């Protein structure tokens, strides 16, 4: 039994994958609760796809893994700021602005990738992720971005909370709502890029939304929701890597399926408890 538990971690690529997975779990939980409360779930998917534009440009230019990740960060942040600018300056609905930016940058990414020989193989890696191939430099970049998220959420927690729950009330008490909302979009973009290396652009939304949605359902405060989301993500990352190793399956999708299974089980248990309480109160 002990050998079964320890065998995967005798390999360096598995240890690096675990380190990257822990960083993704922490980063996604830090902003996930705000995403759920604010109703920005679609933004995470759009930003993840938009980040592919920066990754594609870096790849086409011959950049390595770190350059590709840095390009993805730049494109994701630019897309988040673009959404904020379109919403405020052109008075476009937020969901419309997200769709426009998402479509433009994702189409641009495909055009860039199509100019590279054997681009379909590389595009597949971007779409589904390749956590088992993560490098030490990429882990360092992910750690720096996760630290940046933690510092930003800690320093501006009140502003982010007000902007997520009650923008009108926040503006009335002097909170710079526009800046807070733009900042939240940027934080979501950074978290999406961190998760992008783990699960690819297609599955980023699941990592940011599912654990956070479970946390918001069970917690009475955003801080507790963040803690619950982090616990779900960490447990799922570890379990998903075991499933990937012993089942010879893709690591990213295995982690996502574990996240969804655990969050779904918690939702189902909570629903059952609520139904039981309702039936007892009706008697």
N, C-alpha and C positions, 0 to 999 in steps of 0.2 A: 504493500500500500504506500509506504514512504517513497519507494522508488518511483511509483506511478506519479506521485505528486511532484517529485523533484526532477524527474528526467527532462521535462521541457526546458528547465532553466539552466541546464548544463550547456546549452547552446547560446552563444553570444547574441545571435540574431533574435532569439526569443526574449532574452533579457532586454535588448534594445526595444523590441516591440512592446514589452510590458511597460517600460519607462514612458514610451510615447503614448501608450493607452492611458496611463495614469494622468499624464498631462492633459490629454483630450477630455478625460472625465472631469477634471477640475475646471478646465476652461469652459466647457459646455455647461456645467452646473452653475458657474458664476453668472452667466447671462441668460441661461435658459428660463429661469423663473420670470425675469422681466419680459422675455419674448412671449411667454404664455399669457401673462397678465395683460400685456399691451396688445395682444392679438397680432403678433408679427411672425407667426409660424411660416407663412409663405415667403417672407423676406429671407429666412435662413436658406431656403432652397434656391432662391433667386441669386443671392450673394455667392453661394457656393458655385453655382454654374458660371456666374460672372467672373469669379476668381480664375476660372480656366483660361480666360483671355490672357492674363498676366503670365500664367504658367506656360501657355503655348508660345508666347513671344520669347520668353527666356529659353525654352527648349529649342525653338527654331534658331535662336542665336547661338546655340551650342553651350548654353549654361548647364552647370551641374545641378545636383539635387537641391543644394542650398539656394542657388540662384532661382531655380524654378519655384521654390517655396516663397522666396522674397517677392518674385513677380506676382505670385498669387495673392500675397498680402496687399501689394500695391493696387492691384485690380479690384480686390474686394473692398478696400477702403474707398477707392475712387467711385465704385458703384454705389456704396452707401451714401457718400456725400452727394452723388448725382441724384439719388432718390430724394434726399432732403432738399436740394436746390430746386428740383422740378416741382416738389410739393409746395414750397413756400413762394417761389418767385413766379411760377406760371400758374399757380392755383390749381394744379392737377391733383386729383385724388391719389392718395398714397398707394393704393393697390394698383392703380393705372401706371403710376410712375415706376413702381417696382417691375411691372410686366414689361414696360418699354426698355428700361435699362437692362433687364435680364435678357430680353430677346436680342438687343443690339450687341451686347458683349459676348453672349454665347455664340451667336452667328459669326462674329469676328474671330472667336477662338477656333471654330471649326475651319474657317477659311485659312487661318495661319497654319493649323495642324495639317491641312490638306496639301500644303506646299512642301511638307517634309516627307522624305521617303520612308515607307513603312509606318506612316503616321497612325494607322489603325491600331497597331500593337501598343503604341505609347498612349493613344487616346483611351484605350481600354484600361490601362493602368491608372490614368487620371480619374476615370469614371468610377471604378470600383475600389480604388486605393491599393496601397502596397505596403502595409505596415511592417511586414516581415523584412522589407528591404530598406527600412529607415536607417539613416546614417547617424553617427555621433554629432556631426555638425547640424543636422536637421533637428535632432533632439535638443541641442543647445538653443537653436532658434525658437523652437516650440516652447522651451522653458522660459526664455526671455519674454515671449509674447504672453504666456500664461501669467508671469509675474506682473507684466504691464496691466493685464486685465484685473488682477487681484488688487493692485494699487488703485486703479481707476474706480473700481466698484467700492472699495473702502472709503476713498476720499469723497466720492460724489454719490454715495448711497442714497442720501435724503433726496437729492435732486432727481436721480433716476427713479426712485420710488414714486415721487409726486408726479413726474412726467408720465409714468406708466399707468398709475391709477386714476389721477384726476388732473389732466392738463389745465382745465379752466380754473380750478381751485388753486392749483400751483401758481399760475400766472397772477392770480389775485393777491397772493401773499408774497409776491416778489421773486419767485423762482424763475430763472431764465429758461423757460420751457423750450424754446426753439433750440437753444444750445444743448440742453439736456437730451432732447429727442435726437438731435444730430449725433451727439456723443454716443447715445445708445445704439444707433445704427452702426456707428464705427466699431463699437465693442462687439456687436453681433457679427460684423464682417470679420474681425480678427478671430473670434471663436470659431467661425465657420471654416476659416483657412486652417486653423490648427487641426480641426476634425477632418478636413479635406485629405490630409496625408494618411489618416487612419482608414477611412471608409470610402474615400472618393466623393465626387460631387453629388452623386445620386442619393447617397444615404446620410448625408450630413444632417438633414432635417430631423431624422429619427434620433440622432445622438443629442441634439440640442433640445428637442421638444418632448420626447417621451418621458425621460426621467424627471424633467421639470414639471410636466403636467401631473405626474404622480405626486411630486412634492407639493405642488400647489393644492392638490386635492386633500392631502392629509395635514398640511401645516396651516397654522393660523398667522404666520408671518412669512415674509419673503426670505428672511434669514434662515428660518427652519426649512423652508422649501428648498433653498440652495443646499443645505446640509443633507436632506433626504435625497435630492437629485444626485449629489456627489456619491453618496453611499450606493445608490442603485447603479450608477455608471461604473464605479470601481469594481463592484462585485461582478457586474456583467462583463467588463473587460477581462478580468481574470478568468472567469468561466468560459467566455468566448474563445480565449486563446487556448485553453485546454481542449475545447471542442475542435478548434482548427488543427491543433497538433495531432491529436489522436484520431480524428476523423479525416485527416488529409483534405481539409476544406479551406476555402478562402477565409482569411482571418477577419477582414473587415465585415463582410456580411454575417459571419458567425457571431461577431460581437453585437451587431445590430439586432439580429434575431433574438439573442439572449436578452438584450435591453428590452425589446418589445415584449418578450415572454414574461420577464419579471415585472415590468410595469403593468402589463395586462393582468397578471395574477393579483397584484396589489389592488388594482381597480375593481376586479371581480370580488375580492374578499371584502373590500369596503362597501360595495353595493349590496352584498349579502348581509353584512352587519346592519346597514341602514334599513333594508327590507325587514329584517328580524325585529329591529327596534320599532319600526312603524307598525308591524303586526301586533306587537305586545301592547303598544299604546292604544291601539284601536279596540282592544279587548275590554 
